[in-house]
Amino acid sequence: MPDVIQNHTVAIRLEQYSLDELMCFVDGGLDTIDPTKLSNTSPYDVSSFLERLSSDDQQFILRKLSSSDVSLVLAEMYSCDSAAILSEMRDNRAIKILEELEPDDAVDLLLNVEIRDRERLLGKLSKEFATTLRNLMRYDPDTAGGVMTPYVTTLRETMTVDQAIQYIRREKNETENSDILYVVDSCRRLVGATTVRSLIWAKSQQSIADIMERDMTSVCNPDESKQDVALTMTETHAQTLPVVDGQGRLLGIITHDDVIDILHELATADMQKLYGAGSNEHITDGVLSSVRRRTPWLFVNLLFSTISTSVISKFSDQIQQCAVLAAFLNLITILSDNSASQVLSIAIRGLALGELLPSDVKRIYVKEICKGFISGIIIGISAGVLSIIWTHNQIMGILVFASLTINMVLAGVLGAFVPIFLKKMKLDPANSSTIILTAILEPISTFVFLRMGVSLLNG
């Protein structure tokens, strides 16, 4: 019974650190960290812990781990951060870690080190591995070629099932683990695919040609964007996606875990760019690097905000005479901005996933006008009633109702227009769309409310 408990998953988990436990060592006591317990800890938790440490302390912690464990930790970090850590290591240690990494991860890391250091490290790697990495470096990191792994289990049509199984056993440590097995000809042209399950069910003397699928509709070329690759794999529910060149030769594959990383990276970048933060900015980044990324967009925001301020200043005399306008102005702009942001987020998602086509644009605008009008009436009536209760002024209630209805229609149209327009101009729709939308909407919604307010309340 004690042996069973000792080998149980829960018992094993007790022999590792949680992130909260590791964080207790940030301010001191790093030398008391147990190397065995640290090696059992999730690489993601270790990488999150390292991000909070100085360069010297990072190296101290990593010296407690084997090269294979360090490679897993560095693969969980942003490439620029892991490259900085690798650059501080001795060459022999760095080489061992690079050779433990998957080729695509190693390339991401090497592309972020100084060119001089990169060439020195490549020169010390095994010739075969260095050649593989150099071939991958020819592709843009944001393309299929930049994220694929070249280690693929390939079979020949002429093989028997028994020969294929023996071959897979021999190659098990040299290729990417996958249920999909690709079949190539003597020139490495992709001719079909089969699965491990099909091999198990087939008779030992059957040929691979008898059990493989020849219809290879889901393939991509190495220059295809990784975003398109991710969309293809999510739409087809493919475990892997083969990457082929112009002659149909198999170059590598993209796996489902690569797609998860791509989607996570794209979602993070879009979310941060939407509000003018750096697409690759991290919460633990240094002060100056974050300021450099954010400040330009804040200046843009400041410039556009002066437009709203100038609109308000033109009505300053009327606002002084009817101070209640100032009290409700904030309500109008907040509701308009929120309504527009709802449409904006949906439109950006539709563009990113290819759901919103050019032929849909007019229909989208009409729908958003209808949605904004209905929402404006519902929210406008509610806000109008509240304003009458607060001010005991029916004219104020009508003003709030009418301006909210108009502004929410405008918010719906502009929320769809801004990302569609940016896409048409071949710009990234996620790149600070919120700032641009606010710059357009706020002056308009402010003007509509104040202009109507002055007309109704004065007369």
C-alpha positions in Angstrom: 0.0 0.0 0.0 2.8 2.5 0.8 4.4 1.8 -2.6 1.1 2.6 -4.4 0.8 5.9 -2.5 4.4 6.8 -3.2 4.0 6.4 -7.0 0.5 8.0 -7.1 0.1 11.2 -9.2 -0.8 13.2 -6.1 2.4 12.0 -4.4 4.5 13.0 -7.4 2.9 16.5 -7.4 3.9 17.0 -3.8 7.5 16.7 -5.0 7.3 19.8 -7.2 7.0 23.5 -6.6 3.9 25.6 -7.3 4.4 29.0 -8.8 3.3 30.6 -5.5 6.0 28.6 -3.7 8.7 29.7 -6.2 7.6 33.3 -5.9 8.5 33.2 -2.2 12.2 32.8 -3.3 12.2 36.0 -5.4 13.5 38.2 -2.6 16.0 35.7 -1.3 16.8 32.1 -0.5 17.4 30.9 -4.0 20.2 28.6 -2.8 17.6 26.6 -0.7 15.6 25.6 -3.8 15.7 21.8 -4.2 17.0 20.8 -7.7 15.1 17.5 -7.7 11.8 19.3 -6.8 12.6 22.0 -9.3 13.1 19.5 -12.1 9.6 18.1 -11.4 8.0 21.5 -11.5 6.0 22.6 -14.6 8.3 24.3 -17.1 5.7 27.0 -17.5 5.9 27.8 -13.8 9.7 27.8 -13.8 9.7 30.2 -16.8 7.2 32.5 -15.0 9.4 32.5 -12.0 12.5 33.3 -14.0 10.9 36.3 -15.6 10.9 37.9 -12.1 14.6 37.4 -11.5 17.7 39.2 -12.5 20.0 37.8 -15.1 22.5 36.4 -12.6 19.8 34.8 -10.5 18.3 33.2 -13.7 21.6 31.6 -14.5 21.9 30.4 -10.9 18.5 28.7 -11.0 19.0 27.1 -14.5 22.3 25.6 -13.3 20.2 23.4 -11.0 18.5 21.9 -14.0 19.6 19.5 -16.7 20.0 20.7 -20.3 16.8 18.9 -21.4 14.9 20.6 -18.5 16.3 24.0 -19.4 15.2 23.5 -23.0 11.6 22.9 -21.9 11.7 26.0 -19.7 13.2 28.2 -22.5 10.6 26.9 -24.9 7.8 28.3 -22.6 9.3 31.8 -22.6 9.1 34.6 -25.1 11.9 34.1 -27.6 13.6 37.5 -26.8 13.7 36.6 -23.1 15.0 33.0 -23.7 17.6 34.4 -26.2 18.9 36.8 -23.5 19.3 33.9 -21.1 21.0 31.8 -23.7 23.4 34.6 -24.5 24.7 34.6 -20.9 25.6 31.0 -20.9 28.8 29.3 -21.8 28.9 28.0 -25.4 29.1 24.3 -24.4 26.0 24.6 -22.2 24.1 26.7 -24.8 24.9 24.1 -27.5 23.5 21.2 -25.4 20.3 23.2 -24.7 19.8 24.1 -28.4 20.2 20.5 -29.4 17.5 19.5 -27.0 15.0 22.0 -28.5 12.7 21.2 -31.4 14.2 22.8 -34.6 11.4 25.5 -34.9 11.9 26.5 -31.2 15.7 26.6 -31.7 15.3 28.9 -34.7 13.0 31.2 -32.9 15.6 31.5 -30.1 18.6 32.0 -32.4 16.8 34.7 -34.5 16.7 36.8 -31.3 20.4 36.6 -30.4 23.1 38.9 -31.9 24.1 37.8 -35.4 27.7 37.3 -34.2 26.6 35.0 -31.3 24.2 33.2 -33.6 26.9 32.3 -36.2 29.3 31.2 -33.4 26.7 28.9 -31.9 25.6 27.5 -35.3 29.3 26.8 -36.0 29.5 24.6 -32.9 26.3 22.6 -33.5 26.4 19.3 -35.3 26.6 19.8 -39.0 23.3 18.1 -39.7 21.4 20.1 -37.0 23.0 23.4 -38.0 22.0 22.7 -41.7 18.4 22.1 -40.6 18.3 25.3 -38.6 19.8 27.3 -41.4 17.2 26.0 -43.9 14.4 27.0 -41.5 15.9 30.4 -41.0 15.3 31.1 -44.7 11.6 31.4 -44.0 9.9 34.4 -42.4 9.1 33.5 -38.7 5.4 34.5 -39.4 5.0 31.9 -42.2 4.3 28.2 -42.3 8.0 27.6 -43.1 9.0 29.5 -40.0 6.9 27.4 -37.6 7.0 23.9 -39.2 9.1 21.1 -37.9 11.2 19.2 -40.5 11.3 16.0 -38.5 8.5 14.0 -40.1 7.8 10.2 -40.2 7.6 9.4 -43.9 6.8 6.1 -45.5 7.0 4.6 -49.0 4.1 3.2 -51.0 6.0 0.0 -51.6 6.5 -0.8 -47.9 4.5 -3.5 -46.3 2.7 -2.7 -43.0 5.2 -4.9 -41.1 8.1 -3.0 -42.7 6.5 0.4 -41.9 6.0 -0.6 -38.2 9.6 -1.7 -37.9 10.8 1.6 -39.5 8.7 3.7 -37.2 10.1 1.9 -34.2 13.6 2.7 -35.3 12.8 6.4 -36.0 10.7 7.0 -32.9 13.3 9.3 -31.3 14.1 11.2 -34.4 10.7 12.5 -35.6 7.7 14.4 -34.3 5.2 12.2 -32.4 2.0 12.1 -34.5 -0.7 9.7 -35.4 -0.5 10.9 -39.0 2.1 9.2 -41.2 2.9 10.8 -44.6 3.8 8.8 -47.7 6.3 10.2 -50.2 7.9 9.0 -53.4 11.6 8.7 -54.2 11.8 12.4 -54.7 10.1 13.1 -51.4 6.9 14.3 -53.2 3.9 13.9 -51.0 1.6 11.2 -52.4 -0.7 10.3 -49.5 -1.1 9.7 -45.8 -2.1 7.0 -43.4 -2.4 6.6 -39.6 -0.9 4.5 -36.9 -4.4 3.1 -36.2 -4.7 2.0 -39.9 -1.3 0.2 -39.6 -2.4 -1.7 -36.5 -5.7 -2.8 -38.1 -4.1 -3.8 -41.4 -2.6 -7.2 -42.2 1.2 -7.3 -41.9 1.8 -8.1 -45.6 -0.5 -5.4 -46.9 1.3 -2.6 -48.8 1.1 1.0 -47.6 -0.4 1.9 -51.0 -3.5 -0.2 -50.1 -4.2 1.5 -46.8 -3.2 5.1 -47.5 -5.4 8.1 -48.4 -4.4 9.8 -51.6 -6.7 12.8 -51.3 -4.4 15.4 -49.7 -6.6 18.5 -49.8 -5.2 20.1 -46.6 -1.7 21.2 -47.4 0.1 24.5 -47.3 3.1 26.1 -48.9 6.0 27.4 -46.7 5.3 31.1 -47.5 1.7 30.9 -46.3 1.0 33.1 -43.3 0.9 31.2 -40.0 -2.5 32.9 -39.3 -3.9 31.3 -42.4 -2.4 28.0 -41.4 -4.0 28.1 -38.0 -7.4 28.9 -39.5 -7.1 26.0 -42.0 -6.3 23.6 -39.2 -9.1 24.8 -37.0 -11.6 24.6 -39.9 -10.5 21.1 -41.0 -9.8 19.8 -37.5 -6.5 18.4 -38.7 -3.9 17.1 -36.2 -1.1 18.1 -38.5 -0.7 20.0 -41.7 2.0 19.1 -44.3 4.1 21.9 -45.7 5.1 21.3 -49.4 7.1 23.3 -51.9 6.2 24.2 -55.5 7.1 20.7 -56.7 5.0 19.0 -54.0 8.0 17.8 -52.0 7.3 17.5 -48.2 9.3 20.0 -46.3 7.8 19.5 -42.8 4.7 19.5 -40.8 2.8 21.9 -38.5 1.3 20.2 -35.4 -1.7 21.0 -33.3 0.5 22.3 -30.5 2.1 24.8 -33.0 -1.4 26.0 -33.8 -2.2 26.5 -30.2 0.9 28.7 -29.8 0.0 30.6 -33.0 -3.5 31.3 -31.9 -2.4 32.3 -28.4 0.2 34.6 -29.9 -2.2 36.2 -32.4 -4.9 36.7 -29.8 -2.5 38.3 -27.4 -1.0 40.6 -30.0 -4.4 41.6 -31.3 -5.7 42.3 -27.8 -2.7 44.5 -26.9 -2.5 46.3 -30.3 -6.2 47.1 -30.0 -5.4 49.4 -27.1 -2.1 50.7 -28.4 0.2 48.4 -26.3 3.1 46.6 -27.9 2.1 43.3 -29.7 4.8 41.4 -27.9 4.8 43.4 -24.7 4.8 41.4 -21.4 3.6 42.5 -18.0 7.1 41.9 -16.6 8.9 43.9 -19.3 11.2 46.7 -18.3 10.0 50.2 -17.7 11.7 51.8 -20.7 10.8 49.2 -23.2 7.1 49.4 -22.3 7.2 53.2 -22.3 8.7 53.2 -25.8 5.9 50.9 -27.1 3.0 52.7 -25.5 3.9 56.4 -25.7 3.5 57.0 -29.5 -0.1 55.8 -29.3 -0.8 57.8 -26.2 0.4 60.9 -28.2 -2.0 59.9 -31.0 -4.8 59.6 -28.4 -3.9 63.0 -26.9 -4.0 64.6 -30.3 -7.5 63.2 -31.1 -8.8 63.9 -27.6 -8.2 67.6 -28.2 -10.9 67.4 -30.9 -13.5 66.4 -28.3 -12.2 69.1 -25.9 -12.5 71.7 -28.6 -16.1 70.7 -29.3 -16.9 71.0 -25.6 -15.2 74.4 -25.4 -17.4 75.8 -28.2 -20.4 75.1 -26.0 -18.8 76.3 -22.7 -21.2 79.3 -22.4 -24.3 77.2 -22.9 -23.0 74.6 -20.5 -22.5 77.3 -17.8 -26.1 78.4 -18.4 -27.4 74.8 -18.3 -25.0 72.9 -16.1 -27.1 69.8 -16.2 -25.7 69.1 -19.7 -22.3 68.5 -18.3 -23.7 66.0 -15.8 -25.1 63.8 -18.6 -22.4 64.3 -21.2 -20.2 61.6 -19.6 -23.1 59.2 -19.6 -23.7 59.6 -23.3 -20.0 59.2 -24.3 -19.5 56.2 -22.1 -22.5 54.3 -23.5 -21.6 55.3 -27.1 -18.0 54.1 -26.6 -19.1 50.8 -25.0 -21.6 50.1 -27.8 -19.0 50.8 -30.5 -16.4 48.6 -28.7 -18.9 45.7 -28.8 -19.3 46.0 -32.5 -15.5 46.6 -33.0 -14.5 43.4 -31.2 -16.9 41.3 -33.2 -15.9 42.9 -36.5 -12.2 42.3 -35.8 -12.8 38.7 -35.0 -14.9 38.3 -38.2 -12.1 39.7 -40.3 -9.4 37.7 -38.5 -11.3 34.4 -39.0 -12.2 35.2 -42.6 -15.9 35.3 -41.7 -16.5 38.8 -42.9 -16.2 39.0 -46.7 -16.3 42.1 -49.0 -19.7 41.2 -50.2 -21.0 41.3 -46.6 -20.0 44.9 -45.9 -23.3 46.7 -47.0 -25.4 44.1 -45.2 -23.3 44.4 -42.1 -23.8 48.2 -42.0 -27.6 47.8 -42.4 -27.7 45.3 -39.6 -25.6 47.4 -37.3 -27.9 50.4 -38.0 -30.9 48.3 -37.0 -29.1 46.9 -33.9 -27.9 50.3 -32.8 -31.4 51.8 -33.3 -33.1 49.1 -31.3 -30.4 49.2 -28.5 -30.6 53.0 -28.5 -34.4 53.0 -28.0 -34.2 50.4 -25.2 -31.3 52.1 -23.4 -32.5 55.6 -24.3 -35.9 55.0 -22.8 -34.3 53.7 -19.6 -31.8 56.5 -19.4 -34.5 59.1 -20.3 -36.7 57.9 -17.5 -33.9 58.0 -15.0 -32.9 61.5 -16.1 -36.5 62.8 -15.6 -36.5 61.3 -12.1 -33.1 63.0 -11.3 -33.8 66.4 -12.9 -37.6 66.6 -12.8 -37.3 67.9 -16.4 -39.1 66.1 -19.2 -37.2 67.9 -21.8 -34.0 66.5 -20.4 -35.5 63.0 -20.6 -36.3 63.5 -24.3 -32.8 64.9 -24.9 -31.1 61.9 -23.3 -33.4 59.4 -25.2 -32.9 61.1 -28.6 -29.2 61.6 -28.3 -28.5 58.0 -27.1 -30.6 56.6 -30.0 -28.7 58.6 -32.6 -25.3 58.0 -31.0 -25.8 54.3 -30.6 -26.7 54.0 -34.3 -23.5 56.0 -35.1 -21.5 53.7 -32.7 -22.7 50.6 -34.5 -21.8 51.9 -37.9 -18.4 53.2 -36.9 -17.6 50.1 -34.9 -17.9 48.1 -38.1 -16.5 50.8 -40.4 -13.1 51.3 -38.7 -11.8 47.8 -38.9 -13.3 47.2 -42.4 -11.7 50.4 -43.6 -8.3 49.5 -42.1 -8.4 46.1 -43.7 -9.3 47.6 -47.1 -6.3 50.0 -46.7 -4.1 46.8 -46.1 -3.5 47.8 -42.5 -3.9 45.6 -39.4 -7.5 46.1 -38.1 -6.4 45.2 -34.6 -3.7 47.9 -34.6 -5.2 50.5 -32.2 -8.7 50.4 -33.7 -10.0 51.4 -30.3 -8.0 54.6 -30.3 -9.0 55.5 -33.8 -12.7 54.7 -33.1 -12.7 56.8 -30.0 -11.1 59.7 -31.8 -13.9 59.7 -34.4 -16.9 58.8 -32.2 -16.3 61.0 -29.1 -16.3 64.3 -30.9 -19.4 63.3 -32.9 -21.4 62.0 -29.9 -20.4 65.1 -27.8 -21.4 67.4 -30.6 -24.8 65.6 -31.1 -25.7 65.7 -27.4 -24.6 69.4 -26.8 -26.1 70.7 -30.0 -29.5 69.0 -29.3 -29.2 70.0 -25.7 -28.7 73.7 -26.4 -31.6 73.6 -28.9 -34.1 71.9 -26.7 -33.3 73.4 -23.3 -32.9 76.9 -24.6 -35.7 76.8 -26.7 
